Amino acid sequence: MKKVKMVPGEWGILKPSKPLSKRRIDEKARDLMSQMSLAEKIHQMSGDIPLVLGTIEMQLAYNRRPYPAGENTRLGIPGIRFSDGPRGVVMYNSTCFPVTMARGATWDTDLEERVGDAIGVEARSQGANFFGGVCINLLRHPAWGRAQETYGEDPFQLGEMGAALVRGVQRHIMACVKHFATNSMENARFKVDVRISERALREIYLPHFKRCIDEGAASVMSAYNKVNGEYCGHSRHLLRDILKNEWGFDGFVISDFLLGIRKTIDAVEGGMDIEMPFTWHFGKKLYKQVKCGRVNEALIDDAVLRILRQKIRFAQTGEPDRYGKHAVVCDAHKKLAREVAQKSIVLLKNEQAGKNRNPPLLPIDPLKISKIAVIGRLAIAKNIGDSGSSMVRPPYVVTPLEGIRGVLESNIKITYNNGKNIQSAAKQAGTADIAIIIAGYTHRHEGEYIPIPPKGGDREFLSLRAHDEKLIGQVASKNPKTVVVMIGGSAIITENWRRKVPSILMAWYPGMEGGHAIADILFGKVNPSGKLPCVFPKSEKHLPFFDKKAKSIEYGLYHGYRLLDRNDHKPAFPFGFGLSYTTFEYANIGLDKSEIGVDDEVRIRVDITNTGNYTGEEVTQLYVGYENPSVERPVKELKGFTKTWLNPADTKQIEFVLTSDQLAYYCKDRLSWVVEQGLYRLFVGPSSRPEDLLETQLRITD
């Protein structure tokens, strides 16, 4: 048979003349598979990069081009063409958005869907048809080196934000959700065995994955680590029992790269469908195991059908007029990157500077200043996050100093000091109207672990460097009008200095337009609306046990705000917290009914009024607590959130729909979800802090 010539990145003969139903997609997949030899079927399950040359290429320039797998030129079946993420397309020179943790701080699913749309367009425009960047691993501990790659610590918020990214990306290409499951340690990721109860697994570490599967995600990537003694890439319980059988996932599973699977038979029987990016354990080894009867060919057929169905499904998606070089780092995507950065920045503190009755220090009024001191090595750093597999290579990066210079008139003097000499920096700050310190981390402190030369990995400490803390103290002593802008991937402990300065911003790793966004917030061009997607504790002692060299570790039901609530520890800044330049007032919480059955739903309503002088956006959060439960439950847990735009003096009614199944717990005895009858406490407000929440009650009856 003559080979069919294929255009890279396009779907060739798989593209239908008209949309196909799910049944017709399955029929076409079965027809194609019937024409394949065993070797061709196994090739669909195998990465196409040569092992030795590919390893060298990955070390020199990871994912500079799409990584292919399963191309069949005889039948004209394109391979998957992988591009990594999650802060943009890793290939070539693409738009770099803020890191995922920053986007989690927006609490804005519509915005995240727009990010996914832009990523999908840029990936397809550069030859990819598969985006491996929907990272939704739960942040159990902020020391995790790759915390920046996920949305936060709460499974509900993770699921909603991840589902939004899936929706956006899959307008154009396949989306892969990763890393399945319990992957939240970096240095020990290849060896650590996560010991976890079935209840903790189901309630805390899997719901966000199911939410993305329900959204229609095409693929799932397994994790490197073990769960209860078994590698995730071999885990029948995770991949077959839960993902494919219980959840009804009809997409395909790919391995994490290099060491994602360790044994041929264990992997294919466990539920692995594609080995990426090389053929090491599949390919000829898998062919031999099938031929000698050690692997049932039905398992191969199941994997191949899953792969073909998704290829055919996505051959009929897309918006062709939007693809091309013109779409990559286009003006619309640069504008979007700036908007996301603006909405991700969290105003943690904003008080009066000095003893007089001054207004809060921020926003800075350019008409009332003549000199600004910008301090810190990170003020001039192109600091967009990890330099590992998630590294995006944008054509430019706006630094904080460039952003500040760009927003101010030339008559305002801006001085810069790298802060290396603390006395010099403090002296310089003392002659300015306002001092702005940029401090935090880089890819050398946190990120994917690279042993040679050493960089990234899990964090050694949760505070700023001792030098930076001393710098903040000295600068603030010389200039009470000092703002600290923190850069980093997750929670930072601020106890040694936060009371010394009136204003603190958390800017995360804000992407290629981050400098502009920081300036937009500082000078009031944009009202901050970000909220923390993870708790900022006062002490590391208030967090779960963490050992970055652990060979085995226990994961439980409690971490983050759940753990602090249970132990009655007050955080420095609570989960869901973030200030604004305006103020919001909550009132009139109510339900459409006070009792519902175990298969019913209730509507919760609350009024929000903008009581300040600025237009602003507010993230309203719904939490549920459990009155006298028969099993241990959290004090409260997130069950809903929404973002609302309000002009000064405006009042809007916010509504949440809560279904009874959202109140269920996983019963270890029944091995199923149970909705318990009884009284539930419903909380609505701007953060998880008790004093911020209005409360009402709901009863579940038979």
Number of C-alpha atoms within 10 A of each C-alpha: 5 8 10 15 14 16 10 17 22 18 21 16 16 19 17 14 8 7 13 15 10 12 9 14 19 19 14 18 22 16 12 16 18 11 11 14 10 15 13 20 23 25 25 27 29 28 27 23 17 14 15 9 9 16 15 12 15 12 10 10 13 20 22 18 16 24 24 24 24 23 21 18 14 13 18 18 22 29 28 26 26 26 28 26 23 27 32 32 34 29 26 18 18 24 29 30 32 31 31 31 28 36 31 30 28 28 30 22 21 15 20 25 21 19 24 30 23 27 32 30 28 30 33 28 21 23 21 28 30 30 33 24 31 32 25 31 30 25 30 27 23 30 26 26 27 30 33 30 30 29 32 32 29 26 25 20 23 27 24 23 30 30 28 24 31 30 22 23 29 26 18 31 29 27 29 28 28 24 25 26 25 25 26 25 27 25 23 20 20 16 15 23 23 25 17 18 14 15 18 17 19 20 17 21 26 22 17 26 26 19 19 28 24 13 17 18 28 28 27 28 28 27 28 30 30 24 24 17 13 16 26 32 33 28 23 21 16 23 27 19 15 16 23 18 13 11 13 14 22 21 23 27 29 27 26 23 16 16 16 24 26 15 16 20 18 18 25 26 18 21 26 31 33 28 31 26 24 23 22 21 17 26 22 15 15 24 19 14 16 19 12 9 9 11 19 14 17 10 16 23 18 14 24 25 25 21 26 26 23 21 26 24 24 21 22 17 15 16 10 11 7 14 19 15 11 11 21 25 19 15 11 12 22 18 13 19 26 24 19 29 32 30 26 31 31 27 26 21 22 20 15 17 19 12 7 7 8 10 11 16 22 23 19 16 11 15 9 8 14 15 18 21 22 28 29 25 17 22 25 19 16 18 25 29 30 27 20 18 16 26 25 29 20 21 12 14 20 22 25 26 24 16 19 23 17 15 15 15 11 10 9 14 14 17 15 19 20 17 23 14 11 21 13 14 25 24 14 21 31 20 14 21 16 21 29 26 29 26 23 24 21 22 22 17 21 27 29 25 23 14 10 6 6 10 19 24 25 27 21 12 13 17 19 20 13 10 12 21 17 15 24 29 20 19 28 24 16 18 23 21 25 28 25 23 26 22 24 27 32 31 22 25 19 19 14 15 16 18 11 16 24 21 24 22 24 29 29 31 30 38 32 27 28 32 29 26 29 26 23 22 24 24 17 16 14 20 23 28 27 33 29 29 29 26 27 24 26 18 17 18 8 18 19 17 13 17 14 19 15 15 15 18 18 14 19 18 18 18 22 25 30 22 17 20 20 14 11 12 14 16 19 17 22 23 24 24 24 25 20 23 20 20 16 21 14 20 14 11 20 18 19 10 12 13 17 17 15 18 12 13 18 18 14 21 18 19 15 23 19 23 17 17 12 18 19 21 20 26 21 23 21 26 20 24 20 22 14 11 14 10 10 10 17 16 19 20 22 19 21 18 23 15 17 14 13 20 16 16 14 14 16 14 14 16 19 19 14 17 17 19 15 12 20 16 19 18 15 12 6 8 10 12 16 15 19 20 18 16 17 19 16 23 25 27 27 24 23 25 17 14 9 14 19 18 16 16 17 19 15 20 15 10
